[in-house]
């Protein structure tokens, strides 16, 4: 009886943790910024929402599950703006899966001096420069004890699944790019705004 009770308590705790993780992620998604048509001379918006981008834009060990990356007005230090880059992905290191949170603010502070963050590239002339394997590795190193396990959101999370939906309720492709959706939109039903649902498995 004691063993069954302990197992039940453990399962309840894992379910509670999963709900807490999903609720936190969902609250951050509410601030996601979509591309603004017409603000960029290249004909694209200067913002982007990516679901499961190409593996080449992520470090090794991060392409085995879904991922999300976007921009949101969430920077705490606003000298160089309030928009920050946020992302969630699974990273496997030595057989250990970790759910990671990427956070790149526009400002960097060192020795009390605030300067532009060189890894914040949302407004770079290259529209894809804001997300690459190097940036992710430098700002999310969950296996680096000396660096304070930077970016570790939850340990032992083997899977992360995301499904994006259009305003018409239809499921969008697993690899979703809001810029492409905006460019391809030719009717009211093909709008670029989306709703997102996220599922985190029990730990």
C-alpha positions in Angstrom: 0.0 0.0 0.0 2.8 2.4 0.9 4.6 1.8 -2.4 1.4 2.4 -4.4 0.7 5.6 -2.4 4.3 6.8 -3.0 4.0 6.1 -6.7 0.7 8.0 -6.9 2.2 11.0 -5.1 5.1 11.0 -7.5 2.8 10.9 -10.6 0.7 13.7 -9.2 3.8 15.8 -8.6 5.1 15.2 -12.1 1.7 16.2 -13.6 1.7 19.3 -11.5 5.2 20.3 -12.6 4.2 19.7 -16.3 1.2 21.9 -15.9 3.3 24.6 -14.3 5.8 24.5 -17.1 3.2 24.6 -19.8 1.3 27.5 -18.1 4.5 29.6 -17.8 5.3 29.0 -21.5 1.8 29.8 -22.5 1.9 33.1 -20.6 5.1 34.1 -22.5 3.6 33.2 -25.8 0.9 35.7 -25.2 3.4 38.5 -25.8 4.8 37.1 -29.0 5.2 39.7 -31.7 4.3 39.0 -35.3 6.0 40.5 -38.4 4.9 44.0 -39.2 4.4 44.2 -42.9 5.9 47.3 -44.6 8.4 48.2 -41.9 11.3 46.4 -43.5 13.0 47.5 -46.8 13.6 43.9 -47.8 9.8 43.4 -48.0 9.7 41.3 -44.8 8.8 42.0 -41.3 11.6 42.6 -38.9 10.1 40.1 -36.4 9.7 36.4 -36.8 7.9 33.5 -35.0 9.5 30.1 -35.7 8.3 26.7 -34.9 10.9 23.9 -35.3 13.3 25.9 -37.5 15.9 24.1 -39.7 18.4 22.0 -37.7 21.3 24.1 -39.1 20.1 27.0 -37.0 20.4 25.1 -33.7 23.3 23.4 -31.9 24.0 19.7 -32.1 21.6 17.7 -30.0 18.7 20.1 -30.3 16.9 18.9 -33.4 15.2 15.8 -31.9 12.0 17.5 -30.8 9.9 20.5 -31.6 11.1 24.0 -30.7 9.8 27.6 -30.6 11.5 31.0 -31.0 10.1 34.4 -31.1 10.4 38.1 -30.0 8.5 39.7 -27.2 8.6 43.0 -25.3 10.0 41.4 -22.1 13.4 43.0 -21.6 14.0 44.1 -18.1 16.8 46.6 -19.0 15.4 48.9 -21.7 18.3 51.2 -22.6 18.5 49.6 -26.1 14.8 48.7 -26.3 12.3 46.4 -24.7 12.1 43.6 -27.2 13.9 40.3 -26.3 14.4 37.0 -28.1 12.7 34.0 -26.3 12.8 30.3 -27.2 12.2 26.9 -25.9 13.8 23.6 -27.1 15.1 20.3 -25.9 18.8 19.7 -25.7 20.3 16.2 -25.2 23.7 16.0 -23.6 25.3 12.6 -22.7 21.9 10.9 -22.9 20.2 13.5 -20.6 17.3 15.5 -22.1 16.8 19.1 -20.8 14.1 21.6 -21.7 15.9 24.9 -22.3 14.7 28.5 -22.3 16.6 30.9 -24.5 16.5 34.6 -23.5 18.4 37.3 -25.3 17.8 40.9 -24.2 18.9 43.8 -26.3 21.2 45.0 -23.5 24.2 43.5 -21.8 25.7 44.6 -18.4 29.3 44.0 -17.5 31.0 45.6 -14.5 28.1 47.9 -14.1 28.2 49.2 -17.6 25.3 48.7 -20.0 26.0 48.2 -23.6 24.3 46.7 -26.7 24.1 42.9 -26.6 26.1 41.6 -29.6 23.9 38.4 -29.6 20.7 40.5 -30.0 20.5 40.7 -33.8 16.8 41.1 -34.5 17.5 44.3 -36.5 20.5 43.0 -38.4 20.7 43.5 -42.2 20.6 39.7 -42.4 16.9 38.8 -41.5 18.0 35.4 -40.3 20.9 36.6 -38.1 18.9 36.7 -34.9 18.9 32.9 -34.5 21.8 30.6 -35.2 23.6 27.7 -33.5 26.3 29.9 -32.1 23.9 32.4 -30.5 21.8 29.5 -28.9 24.9 27.8 -27.6 26.3 31.0 -25.9 23.0 31.9 -24.3 21.6 28.5 -23.3 24.2 26.1 -21.8 22.2 23.9 -19.4 25.0 21.4 -19.0 27.6 24.1 -18.0 27.9 24.0 -14.2 30.5 26.8 -14.1 28.1 29.0 -16.1 25.3 28.4 -13.7 23.4 26.0 -16.0 22.3 28.9 -18.1 19.1 28.4 -19.9 18.0 25.2 -18.0 14.2 25.3 -17.6 13.5 21.7 -16.6 15.6 18.6 -16.4 14.7 15.2 -17.7 12.1 16.3 -20.3 12.6 13.9 -23.3 10.0 15.5 -25.6 8.4 18.8 -26.5 5.6 19.0 -29.0 4.1 22.1 -30.6 1.1 22.6 -32.9 0.3 26.0 -34.4 -3.2 26.9 -35.7 -4.4 29.6 -38.0 -7.2 31.9 -37.2 -9.5 29.7 -39.1 -8.7 26.8 -36.7 -6.8 24.8 -39.3 -3.5 23.2 -38.2 -0.4 24.8 -39.7 2.8 22.9 -40.8 5.0 21.6 -38.0 7.8 23.8 -39.3 6.1 27.1 -39.2 7.6 30.5 -40.2 5.4 33.6 -39.6 7.3 35.6 -42.3 6.5 33.0 -45.0 2.9 32.8 -43.8 2.6 36.6 -44.1 4.2 36.7 -47.6 2.0 33.8 -48.8 -1.2 35.2 -47.4 -3.6 36.0 -50.4 -7.0 35.8 -48.7 -8.5 36.6 -45.3 -8.4 32.9 -44.4 -4.6 32.8 -44.9 -3.8 35.4 -42.2 -0.4 35.2 -40.5 -1.7 35.5 -36.9 -1.8 32.2 -35.1 -2.9 30.5 -32.0 -0.4 28.1 -30.3 -0.9 25.1 -28.2 1.9 23.5 -26.3 2.2 20.1 -24.7 5.0 19.2 -22.2 5.2 15.5 -21.4 5.4 14.3 -17.8 8.9 14.3 -16.4 
